[in-house]
Amino acid sequence: MTFQQAGLYFECMKAPHETVYNLPMVWTLPPDLDPRKVAEAFKEVVNCHPALMSRFDTVGGKVRLVPCEGTPEVGVRTVSDAQMEALKEGFIKPFNLSEGPLFRAEVVRCPSGLFLFSDFHHLVFDGRSLDVFMGEFCAAVDGAAPRRESYSYFDYAAAQKASEGGEDYNAAGAFFRDRMEGFESASAILPDKEKTEGPGAAASLEVPLGVDVAKRCIDLGISPASYCLAAVYLSLGAFCASKKVFMCTVSNGRSDLRVSDSVGMFVNTLALSGDITEGEVSDYLKETDRIFSETRAHEYYPFAKVSSDYGFQPQVMMAYQVGLLEDYRIGGKTLACEELAPETPMFPVSIFVGGAEGPESLLFQYDSTLYSQGLVRSFADTICHVLRQMLSDGKVGELLLTDSRQDALLDGFNSWTLPVDGKQTIVSLFRSQVAATPSAPAVSFAGKVLSYVQLDHITDALASRIASFGLGREDVVSVLIGRSEMMAVASLGVLKAGCAYQPLDPSYPQERLNFMIADASAKLLVADAEYRPLITDYSGPVLDTAVIASLPEGPVPEGPAPENLFILLYTSGSTGVPKGCMLEHRNLVNFCAWYREYYALRPESRVAAYASYGFDACMMDMYPALTTGACVCIIPEETRHDMSALDSFITENGITHSFMTTQVAVMYARNYPGNKSLKHLSAGGEKLVSIDPPAYSFHNGYGPTECTIFSTVYDVTRKEA
């Protein structure tokens, strides 16, 4: 058994009753032909290609491809037109791989014409095999005697086995080891459909390239295939937000001329990895061409080995098929072909570059249970636009990935404006709210409630104390606290001093916390006493939260300007060194204005503070409410992941607005879809599964911290297909 067959064989054995790898077709033949002569011609060609008269045998635990006994059989029958459809359905049957042969055929006469039914198993038949076989079959029907192939698939398998472990084989292994360096997962377009159980369903979309790349390729000394691959790398990298792309291509496996006219499964999958550099476009194209050429030079290395060594399951494939169009003729008449089996996609997304003499079109075959045609069309448009962009020199990083039509579409998603006072800060908005609703509840935690005026007084005193350390605008104050009213008190106090705060989650590893404080150049640490021992490398002043409530009044600092730093929020560092994200007051002022409008936030609203203090959503939990006159109700730690307790908290506190991390939000919406007080529940942080929306409004939000919490939000009004 060849390398190419190995992985495919074991896939077939997992589901021996499936017909995924059958290649059933119905050919329309000239009606004046003698059906028996057609059948004889078919058998003559089969006899010239031993792989078709073969089966798989297991000896000593090893699977081998061995010849079948007997002679090929091709049936001949006459049916009515009405019987033809039933015949087509019944023709598609699983092959018995241990008995063989791995083809079946039948010549059928009916009133509407003469037809050849053929089916080959992909284990012994590929695209080039079809060209070879049908070319010889047509010639045999026209009277030419077919010639037995001089180098059979059995010869090829033996030579391949002998090469395993040799110098070329080991060199290929080293090459792919180098190319797969840094691999974590296959590059994929994020599906816009929820995957259903069962096999995928193939759909296709063909788009014209609309660009002639021939001159550019000649000038750079690269192949058109490499040029197209470079565009796919850039586009796929953009769709999966990565500078390193892992996908695959297929090789026909016939660079050895001895197998050019042999029938068998020679096609091999080749792992591809593309590095999207920031240099010149011409250099990027040349480097892509160089590596692609080296990859194809190792076309005989078993992909099954790459797959098992690195856990690589490609999600995107590109094949260059320019000049591969074939017509099959008998007596000068072209045969029409109908493919019987509904195609199951071999990859979630396959891209075929086609054309007669050069790349002229892109054919996308994709899994329609994962992707909508609109998403695939967007991906196709991006590739075509990048192909045009790369005709000119310049920097890779300056290439535009969207054309004017796509830009208009993207802009249309958010054709919404809201006037915002650019002179305001979160501090000034809070002070205005204190004046408007001084006695209204501002913060609630564990039975303790602070009114707006009480919160104002305590945070003024804290701001005065912070300023006494000589701190002011653009200085950073680290805040290490548990869940309590201090989440609002400490943060507002720091902001009123004109400083920015750095929220620290005490659940983080000690080493990470110390790094974050040092990296932020914090000049003061505000901390709960129980968490102070976590900070061992900081030697600056420390303010214990226990004394904040009793701080005396003092001079109130000037406070921040709209352009001053508001927060220095660090990533968790789970994928590397934590990185600080800086947001300014004007960023939060804009966000709060949007939040109030979108969520219909009112002074009588009550907002649950669910998010961790070190998570950007915590800002969403607090500041829209505190700049509106609403109450922030802080959820205790022990309640956050207890569904029953969480629902009781929401009900007892009359919560109207809440954010939860995606998994928790889904669990809550499914278990408590009819909560009477809740008006808006937002989910964010992970991909949302398709769910039946609850009685209250359910929102799916997404956004990197750099874009101020949410970049997109979607009102889920129905279960998506």
MOMOFEN-V920897 format. One line per field, one symbol per residue. ss: DSSP state (A for helix, B for strand, O for the rest). psi: psi as a letter, one per 40 degrees, with the letter a starting at -180 (. if undefined). A space follows every 10 residues. Layout:
ss = ???
psi = ???
This chain:
ss = OOAAAAAAAA AAAAOOOOOO OBOOBBBBBO OOOOAAAAAA AAAAAAAOOA AAOBBBBBBO OBBBBBBOOO OOOOBBBBOO AAAAAAAAAA AOOOOOOOOO OOBBBBBBBB OOBBBBBBBB BAAAOOAAAA AAAAAAAAAA AOOOOOOOOO OOAAAAAAAA AAAOOOAAAA AAAAAAAAAO OOOOOOOOOO OOOOOOOOOO OBBBBBBBOO OOOAAAAAAA OOOAAAAAAA AAAAAAAAAO OOOBBBBBBB BOOOOOAAAO OOOOOOOBBB BBBBBOOOOB AAAAAAAAAA AAAAAAAOOO OOAAAAAAAA OOOOOBBBBB OOOOOOOOBB OOBBOBBBBO OOOOOOOOBB BBBBOOOOOO BBBBBBBOOO OOAAAAAAAA AAAAAAAAAO OOOOBAAAOO OOOAAAAAAA AAOOOOOOOO OOOOOAAAAA AAAAAAOOOO BBBBBOOBBB BAAAAAAAAA AAAAAAAOOO OOOOOBBBBB BOOOOAAAAA AAAAAAOOOB BBBBBOOOOA AAAAAAAAAA OOOBBBBOAA AAAAOOOOOO OBBBAAAAAA OOOOOOOOOO OOOOBBBBBB OOOOOOOOOB BBBBAAAAAA AAAAAAAAOO OOOOOBBBBO OOOOOOAAAA AAAAAAOOOO BBBBOOAAAO OOAAAAAAAA AAOOOOBBBB BAAAAAAAAA AOOOOOOOOB BBBBOOOOOO OOOOOOBBBB BBOOAAAOOO OBBBBBOOOO O
psi = hidddddddd ddddgeeifd eighihhhih eeihdddddd ddddddeegd ddgiihihhf ehhihiiiia iihhihihii ddedddddde dhiiihdeda ifiiihhhhi deahihhihi hedehadddd dddddddddd deeihihhhd hidddddddd ddeheadddd ddddddddde hehdiihihh ieihhiiiii hhiihhiidf ihedddddde fiiddddddd ddddddddde fiehhhaiii ieffdheded fihagehihh hhhhhhieai dddddddddd ddddddefee hhddddddde fhgiehihhh fheehhihih fehhhihhhd hhhhhdidhh hhhiideihd ihhhhiheed iidddddddd ddddddddde eiiaideehh eiaddddddd dedfghihhh heeiiddddd ddddddgdei hdhhhfehhh iddddddddd dddddddeee iaheihhhhg iahaeddddd ddddddeeii ihhhheeiid ddddddddde fieihhiidd ededheehea ihhhddedde iiiahhidai ideihdighi idedeahihh hhiidddddd ddddddddef hideihhhgd iideideddd dddddeedei hhhhhidedd ehdddddddd ddefhdhiii iddddddddd dgefhddhdh hiiidihhih ihiadihhhh iihiddegch dihhhheihi .
